Amino acid sequence: MMMEIKGEAGTTINYTSLKLRPVDWSGSCLAMESTLHQISPYIGKIKSTFAEKLITTYTKPRDTILDPFAGSGTVALESLIAGRQVIANDINPYAITLIKAKMFPPNSLEEAIKSAKDYISLSKKQRGEIDFEEVPDWIKKFYHQDTLKEINSLSQLLRENNEDFLMACLLGILHHQRPGFLSYPASHLVPYLRTKKYPPEEYPEMYSYRDVEPRLLKKIQRVYRRIPIFDGSLNRICFQKDAEKLVLPENSIDAIISSPPYMNALDYARDNRLRLWFLGEKDYEKYDTKSPRNIEDFKILMKNVMKNLYPALKINSYCVFVLGDVNKSKKSINTALAVIEIANSMGSFDCEEFIRDEVPTFRRARKEGACTKNEWIIVLRKVG
Ligand SMILES: C[S@@+](CC[C@H](N)C(=O)[O-])C[C@H]1O[C@@H](n2cnc3c(N)ncnc32)[C@H](O)[C@@H]1O
């Protein structure tokens, strides 16, 4: 199939589909993917089956894959499962916790459970020493006071000991309306209370104390239901940097596979504000200011990232970006075309694939107007 699309500055791009077919990753993958992917939710997460397809199509075993906007680490985990080495970067500390949890899980379920029990018993001893007065009111609204004290003291201990896997499990049960979660009735992806739908007078059990230990242990068991075994000799590196400042050694990367933040379609820090607070981040807003807010900022970010990473990418290697249309003031802006124009202006990439994948309604986050309806996959090859 071939068709032509007009770019912003009048550029004509041939739209072909040679190696990738959206049908290969259509449908839900929740029942087949590694349950490590489901450790804790993340907005804008890509499908694991889609990441796997990109990885196996554009890289070989033991290649090094870089994801400069790694989010919850979907590409990172699928790279390891496929026997590739991985470098993952993100600016958001919640993303970093999830990436490290997925890259370095405990060796066995037994080890994870034992470690969780040890930290819980230590946190029970230390609970009295934690200054509860410092917890802001907006956090207190989500929890029974005794539950909050337990989460607060356990999260502090896990943070101090860099226990990313256990921390990610705890963050994964922080808010929801189901009994296995710790908050008063609330949404799961982003933190909103559902007190109108579940008034305390009618549902008193949803507002009672929730014991952290049994819920955390069950969460760990769920995560270990389908846990992958990685080749221990694969390199796994994680950075927490602004991607614009990420510079890597020359010729060290075999492929870049990433889904960059496209304009203000999603607020990665704001939507994770409750989780970030328990990670010790009191000022979550500063992280969203690094995400581009308009097409000009987006172009600057992508130009800098592509220029800085260009020397690190080996000749003939691929740079695969997953991007979305953004709707603003009744206009749809195609961020993928902007990236192709940057690549064309650099004069050193061939665009090998440019594919549209419709985002099903159930996967769209809130933000009606700005919400992404189409995803685009661009495959660029470094030609010299
Ligand atoms: C579309 S999400 C990536 C989702 C990821 N592929 C996944 O499956 O979870 C984009 C990510 O870019 C990160 N980000 C935004 N601006 C950034 C910057 N300047 N430097 C590094 N990361 C940034 C956000 O925190 C977010 O996690």
Ligand as a Chemical Component Dictionary entry (heavy atoms), coordinates in Angstrom:
data_LIG
# 
_chem_comp.id                   LIG 
_chem_comp.type                 NON-POLYMER 
_chem_comp.pdbx_formal_charge   0 
_chem_comp.three_letter_code    LIG 
# 
loop_
_chem_comp_atom.comp_id 
_chem_comp_atom.atom_id 
_chem_comp_atom.alt_atom_id 
_chem_comp_atom.type_symbol 
_chem_comp_atom.charge 
_chem_comp_atom.model_Cartn_x 
_chem_comp_atom.model_Cartn_y 
_chem_comp_atom.model_Cartn_z 
_chem_comp_atom.pdbx_ordinal 
LIG C1  C1  C 0  4.272  8.529  25.907 1  
LIG S1  S1  S 1  5.129  8.410  27.436 2  
LIG C2  C2  C 0  6.096  6.955  27.234 3  
LIG C3  C3  C 0  5.295  5.721  27.547 4  
LIG C4  C4  C 0  6.087  4.444  27.473 5  
LIG N1  N1  N 0  6.391  4.064  26.113 6  
LIG C5  C5  C 0  5.340  3.320  28.180 7  
LIG O1  O1  O 0  4.972  2.330  27.504 8  
LIG O2  O2  O -1 5.093  3.433  29.369 9  
LIG C6  C6  C 0  6.293  9.717  27.331 10 
LIG C7  C7  C 0  7.241  9.826  28.502 11 
LIG O3  O3  O 0  8.135  10.919 28.266 12 
LIG C8  C8  C 0  8.517  11.446 29.527 13 
LIG N2  N2  N 0  9.086  12.794 29.295 14 
LIG C9  C9  C 0  8.433  13.948 29.017 15 
LIG N3  N3  N 0  9.308  14.945 28.799 16 
LIG C10 C10 C 0  10.551 14.396 28.939 17 
LIG C11 C11 C 0  11.870 14.907 28.815 18 
LIG N4  N4  N 0  12.089 16.189 28.490 19 
LIG N5  N5  N 0  12.906 14.068 29.033 20 
LIG C12 C12 C 0  12.704 12.761 29.361 21 
LIG N6  N6  N 0  11.463 12.222 29.498 22 
LIG C13 C13 C 0  10.409 13.026 29.279 23 
LIG C14 C14 C 0  7.238  11.422 30.350 24 
LIG O4  O4  O 0  7.540  11.405 31.732 25 
LIG C15 C15 C 0  6.596  10.110 29.864 26 
LIG O5  O5  O 0  6.898  9.060  30.728 27 
# 
loop_
_chem_comp_bond.comp_id 
_chem_comp_bond.atom_id_1 
_chem_comp_bond.atom_id_2 
_chem_comp_bond.value_order 
_chem_comp_bond.pdbx_ordinal 
LIG C1  S1  SING 1  
LIG S1  C2  SING 2  
LIG S1  C6  SING 3  
LIG C2  C3  SING 4  
LIG C3  C4  SING 5  
LIG C4  N1  SING 6  
LIG C4  C5  SING 7  
LIG C5  O1  DOUB 8  
LIG C5  O2  SING 9  
LIG C6  C7  SING 10 
LIG C7  O3  SING 11 
LIG C7  C15 SING 12 
LIG O3  C8  SING 13 
LIG C8  N2  SING 14 
LIG C8  C14 SING 15 
LIG N2  C9  SING 16 
LIG N2  C13 SING 17 
LIG C9  N3  DOUB 18 
LIG N3  C10 SING 19 
LIG C10 C11 SING 20 
LIG C10 C13 DOUB 21 
LIG C11 N4  SING 22 
LIG C11 N5  DOUB 23 
LIG N5  C12 SING 24 
LIG C12 N6  DOUB 25 
LIG N6  C13 SING 26 
LIG C14 O4  SING 27 
LIG C14 C15 SING 28 
LIG C15 O5  SING 29 
# 
